[in-house]
Amino acid sequence: MTKIDKYPLICNYCDAHFEDYLYSTVNITFSPELLRTIYKGKLNVVECPQCHRKSYVDLQFLFHDQNDKDGLILVKLGEIRELYFYLLKKGYFDKFIKDKPRLFLLKFLRFTLKPFGYPKCKLERIKFEDIDWKKLLESIPKNKAKEKV
């Protein structure tokens, strides 16, 4: 199941304090449209309500594809590029690339320079007490749990 939580944030540009919803679990089996969101580079990208500039929030989250035996991945802080390259290698983005190959090349080059092409937005505070990641990963059969991409 896909899970979205509200987080307090601080804008990198104008230092405005605001709250926005971010993904803490991405399940593409039940929410396949999120695969396109990842491909487009818009997962956990927020817009400041004051200056209207966009920023990427680097947040640990769980990626889950129930149709793939290696489809449970804990994406740690700073590992969004690894997830992107993993999905690219596994063929998840093939249908998007086939439609517009030139656009994919531009996205790929931009993505390798900085995540999703946006500067990072600062989290005001992170509350991971609600999620016991270790317990969650232990509850999944060993052959399905994968920590690194």
ZIQUI-V415228 format. One record per backbone hydrogen bond with DSSP energy under -0.5 kcal/mol. NH is the residue of the N-H (numbers start at 1). CO is the residue of the C=O. If there is no record, write none. Layout:
BEGIN
nh=NH co=CO
nh=NH co=CO
END
This chain:
BEGIN
nh=3 co=25
nh=5 co=22
nh=7 co=20
nh=9 co=18
nh=10 co=122
nh=11 co=16
nh=15 co=11
nh=18 co=9
nh=20 co=7
nh=22 co=5
nh=24 co=3
nh=25 co=3
nh=26 co=62
nh=27 co=25
nh=28 co=26
nh=28 co=64
nh=29 co=64
nh=31 co=27
nh=34 co=31
nh=35 co=32
nh=36 co=32
nh=37 co=33
nh=38 co=34
nh=39 co=35
nh=40 co=36
nh=41 co=37
nh=41 co=38
nh=42 co=37
nh=43 co=37
nh=45 co=42
nh=46 co=44
nh=46 co=55
nh=48 co=53
nh=52 co=48
nh=55 co=46
nh=56 co=119
nh=57 co=44
nh=58 co=56
nh=59 co=57
nh=61 co=75
nh=62 co=24
nh=63 co=61
nh=63 co=73
nh=64 co=26
nh=65 co=71
nh=68 co=65
nh=71 co=68
nh=72 co=144
nh=73 co=63
nh=73 co=71
nh=74 co=146
nh=75 co=61
nh=75 co=73
nh=76 co=74
nh=79 co=76
nh=83 co=79
nh=84 co=80
nh=85 co=81
nh=86 co=82
nh=87 co=83
nh=88 co=84
nh=89 co=85
nh=90 co=86
nh=91 co=88
nh=92 co=87
nh=93 co=87
nh=94 co=91
nh=96 co=93
nh=97 co=93
nh=98 co=94
nh=99 co=95
nh=100 co=96
nh=104 co=100
nh=105 co=101
nh=106 co=102
nh=107 co=103
nh=108 co=104
nh=109 co=105
nh=110 co=106
nh=111 co=107
nh=112 co=108
nh=113 co=109
nh=113 co=110
nh=114 co=110
nh=117 co=114
nh=118 co=115
nh=121 co=56
nh=122 co=10
nh=124 co=8
nh=125 co=8
nh=128 co=126
nh=131 co=128
nh=132 co=130
nh=133 co=131
nh=136 co=132
nh=137 co=133
nh=138 co=134
nh=139 co=135
nh=140 co=137
nh=144 co=141
nh=145 co=141
nh=146 co=72
END
